[in-house]
Amino acid sequence: MSLTTQFYTMLAMIAMGSFFGASFDTYNRFLKRSKRNRWIVFFHDVLFWAVEGLLIFYILFLVNYGEIRFYIFLALLCGFAAYQALLKRGFLVILESVITFVATVYKFMLKTLYNFIYIPVKYIFLFTQTAIIIMGKSILMLTLAIWKVLFWLLKGVALPFHWILKGFWKLLPESFKIFVDKFLARLKGTFGKIKNTITKLLDGVRKKK
């Protein structure tokens, strides 16, 4: 390994040490260990260390094709120590500012969507629903009113015919009236028997099922 490669490796590992420190603080900021179950914390810790290890090895592979030397670990420690001593406070301030900004934008977007989309759509839906109900009731009432008017008109038109037929019926001979009454009675009885027969057949079919 040439001196240039070793120098680049040192710089890369120092940078990765600082990056690890920033990643660790960011990870702890979002994890909130005190509010999590131990198994969840353990799983996240294992996943975090695995990702960080793979990322460091990937950078090392890009710089010197993955050759591991003792000074690499020293460079990582130096980078981590430099972050803790010089960069941590500023990074945490920036991190909190970014989180606050993102949360504020998120709340603003939610409030905007709620006020300008959800509320108008809600009231449009309620207005449409109310209008449909009112229109339906109005149409129903209008239909009933028209039906009543037509019923009374038809009744008024049919009333003279009723009187005429009633008078004509009175003029008919009594023997014919008796014949008609008997015929209607027989017809009614016949229809009653047919109805009873059909009912019995249907009951029998239902019982068989």
Sequence and secondary structure as in RCSB ss.txt:
>XXXX:A:sequence
MSLTTQFYTMLAMIAMGSFFGASFDTYNRFLKRSKRNRWIVFFHDVLFWAVEGLLIFYILFLVNYGEIRFYIFLA
LLCGFAAYQALLKRGFLVILESVITFVATVYKFMLKTLYNFIYIPVKYIFLFTQTAIIIMGKSILMLTLAIWKVL
FWLLKGVALPFHWILKGFWKLLPESFKIFVDKFLARLKGTFGKIKNTITKLLDGVRKKK
>XXXX:A:secstr
  HHHHHHHHHHHHHHHHHHHHHHHHHHHHH GGGS HHHHHHHHHHHHHHHHHHHHHHHHHHHTT   HHHHHH
HHHHHHHIIIIIHHHHHHHHHHHHHHHHHHHHHHHHHHIIIIIHHHHHHHHHHHHHHHHHHHHHHHHHHHHHHHH
HHHHHHHHHHHHHHHHHHHHHS HHHHHHHHHHHHHHHHHHHHHHHHHHHHHHHHHHH 
